[in-house]
Amino acid sequence: MSLWIESSDPVELRPNFTEDDLQNVIRSVYRQVLGNGHLMESERLDSAESLLRNGDITVRQFVSAVGSSDLYRRLFFESSSQYRFIELNIKHFLGRAPRDQAEISEHVAIYNEGGYDSEIASYVDSDEYMSSFGENTVPYIRAAQTQAGSKNVDFNRVFAVSRGNSANDVSGKSKLVTDLAANLPTKITATTGSAGTLANTGKRFRIKVSKGGVTPVSRLSSRTYEVNYQQLSQRIQSLQRAGATIVSISEA
C-alpha cells in the first residue's frame, strides 16, 4: 500500500491528536518534502517521528529533520545541479516556485557561506515559512491561492515545477533556470521540456561562476561568461557538468 495520502488540503497537527491524525501528518510531510518520491518503510525517520509523537518537536521541526536527513541529501542534493536543488527546496519547504534570479543567487550565497544545513534552515526558519504554515501545519503547494505580492507568472512557474500527484521530483533538470535567468514569462505546457517563450531573445547574459572545494572555507576561483539567449541553457548545463557553481546570471 502506498505511503502517500491523496489529499492536497492543508494538514495540521492539532492538540489532543490521535495516532491516525499523527500518521496523516507524517505521511503529508514525507510526501511534500520528498517531492512525492517513493519512500520505503526502512527509510522513515523513526527517531524524529517518535519525538513528534511525544510532543518534543513541532511539525516544522519534523520538516526540518527530513530536509536535513541523509535521505533528502541523497535524493535532491547529491544527484542534482545546484539550481535544481534550490528550485526544489523552495517548492518543498515554501510551497511555491522561485520568484526570480535574485532569489536563486541569494540561496547560492547561503550555501557557499554556510553549507548544506544553513541552506535548509534558510527556508524552514524563515518568516515566510512561519507566516504561511506556522509550527504545526504541513507545507503545501500554494499556487492555487491568492498571495500578497504574487504575480501571474508565479502561478505558471509553480505549475512548471509541480506536475501533480502522479509526478515526483527525484529526477530531472531544473524547470526554470532559463526563464529566471532571462526574466522571461513561463508557459504552462502539457509535456516536460523548455518552458520559456521565445520573446525578447536578442538579449545577452553574463554568467558568473565559482569553482573550488566543497567546504564553505575552501578557496574559490571565479569566472564570468557572456552568451546570447540561444546559448544560455547549453552553457549553464555545460558549466554544471564541469562542477562549477553558478553565482549569478544577469543581463549584459
N, C-alpha and C positions, 0 to 999 in steps of 0.2 A: 504494500500500500504506500502511496506517495506520502512523503513527509509534509508536503506543501498544502496549505489551505487555499481555497479558491477566492475568498472574498478580498477585495481591494479596499474596503472601507477602513477608516482609521480604527486601530485596535489599541485599547488602553487597559493597563493592569490596574484595576480598582481595588480599594480596601476590601478586606474580607473575601478575597478571591478564592475560588475553588481550584482543585487540581486541573480540571478541564479548562478553566479560564487561563491558568498558568501555561498549559501546553499550547493553547491557542496563541498566546503572546509569543512564546518561544518559537513556534513554527513561523509566525509572522516575521519575527526578527531575522531568522535564518533566510527566509525567502527574500526579504528586501535587501539585506546586507550582502548576501551571497549571490545576488542577481539572478534568482530563480534557477540557480545551478543545482544539480543533483547532490544530495547530501546523504552519505551513509551513516547508519546509526553509530558506527565506531568513530566518526568524525565529530560528533556532537561534543560541545564543551560542557562536560558533566559537572565540573567544579563550579563554573560560572552559573550554570543552571541551578545548582544547589544553593548558591549564595542568593540568587534571585528568589527562589522558593522561600528561603528563610528570612527575607526582607533585609539582608545585609547589603544588597546593592539595588539600584533602581533599574528600570528598563534602559535608560540612557547609558548607564554604566555597563549593562549587559551588551548593548550595541557596541560600546567602545571595546569590550573584551573580544567580541567577534572580529571587529576591524583590526585589532592588534594581534590576532591569533596567527599561528604559522599557517593555518588553512587559508585565511584571507590573503596572506602574503604570497603563498604559492599560487593561488588562483588568479590573482589580479596584479601583483607586483612583479614577480619573477618571470612571468610569461607574457608581459605586455610592455609596450613602449611607455615612456613616462607620460606622454599626452593621454594615452588611453587610460592609464592608471588614475590620473587626476579626473578625467572625464567621468569615470565610473565612481570614484569616491564622491563626487558631487551628486551624482544620481543616487547612490546607495544611502548616503548619510543625510543629504538635504532634500532629496526627492525632486530634483529638477536637473536641467542641463546647465552646462557652463554658459554664462551670460556673454562673455567677450574674451578677447585675447588677454586683456589685463588680468582677469581672474586666473587664467591658466598660469601666466607668468608669476603671479603672486604665490601660487602654490609650488611652482618650481623653486622659487626662492626659499620658501618654508622648508621644503625637503632638503635643499642644498645646505641650509644653515643648521637645521635641527635633526634631520634624519627622518626615518620612517614613522616613528611614534609621534613626532611633532606634527607630521602631515595628517595623520589620523585624528589627533587631538584638535587640530585646527577646525575641523568640522563639528565633531561631537561636543566640544566645549564652547562652540561659538554662540553668539547672541541669536543668530538666525535659527540655529537648531532649537534653542530654548524657547524662543517665541513661537516657533512652528509646532513643536512636539512636546516640549516640557520634559519632565523627568520620567513620565510613565506611559507615554504614547509611542507606539512603534512608528518610525519614519515611514512615509508612504509617498508615492508619486503625486505631486501637487499641481500638475499641469492643467488639469481639468477645472481648477478652481481659480477665481479671480484673486490676484495678489497685488498688494500695493507695489507700485513701481515696475510691474511686469509689462512687457511689450508683446505685440502679436507674434514676433519672431520667437519669443521664448516658448510659446506653445508648440511651434513647428520643431524646434530643436529638442524639446523633451520627447516628442514622438519619434524623432530620429534615433535617440538613444534608448528608448523604451518601446519595444515592439509587441507588448502583450504577454499574457501568461504562458504562451507556447514557446517563447524565445528565452534565451538565457545569455548572460554576459561573460561566460567563461572564456570564449574565444572571440576573435575578430579584431579589426583595426579600429582606430579612432573614427568616429562618425562625423565629427565636427571640425577637425583640425584645419581644413582648408577654408571652410566658411568663416570660422572665427578669425583666422589669420588675415583673410581678405576683407573682413567686415561685410560679408555678403549675406543675403537672406537665405534661409534654409527651406527647401521644399519638402513636403510630405510625399514620400514615394512608396509605392507598393512593394518594391524589392529593395534589397540592400545594394549599396554602392555609393558613388559620389553623390552627396546631397546638395551640392552647391549649384547655383544658377550660373549661366554664362554671361551675365550682365557685367559691365564695367571691368572686363578682363584685360584692359590695356595697362593696368597698374603694375608697378614693380614693388618688390618687397625685400626687406632686409631681415635675414635670419641670423640671430646671434646665438652661438652655441658655446658650450664649455665641455671640456673633456679632461678627465683626471681620475683620481682614485675614487673608491666607493664610500669613503667616510667623509663627514662634513668638514674635517680639518685637513683633508688631502689638498695638495696644491692643484689648482685648476688652470688650464690654459683656455683662452677664449679666441674665437674667430668669428668673422661676420661674412655672410654670403648675400649677394644681391641677385635676385631672379625675377622673371616675369611671372604672371599668374599661371600660365600654362606649365611652367617648370616647377611651380611651388610644391605641389603634392609629391612629385617624384623626388625632389631634393630633400624634403622632410623625411620621406621613407628611407632614402639612402643614408642620411645622417643618423637616423635612429638605428639602422642596421649596423653602422660603424661604431655604435656605442656612445655617440655624442648626446649631450643633454641640451635641448633647445631652451634657451633662457628667455627669448622674446622673439616675436615676429611683428614687424611694423611696416607701414607703408613707406616706401622710399621717396 
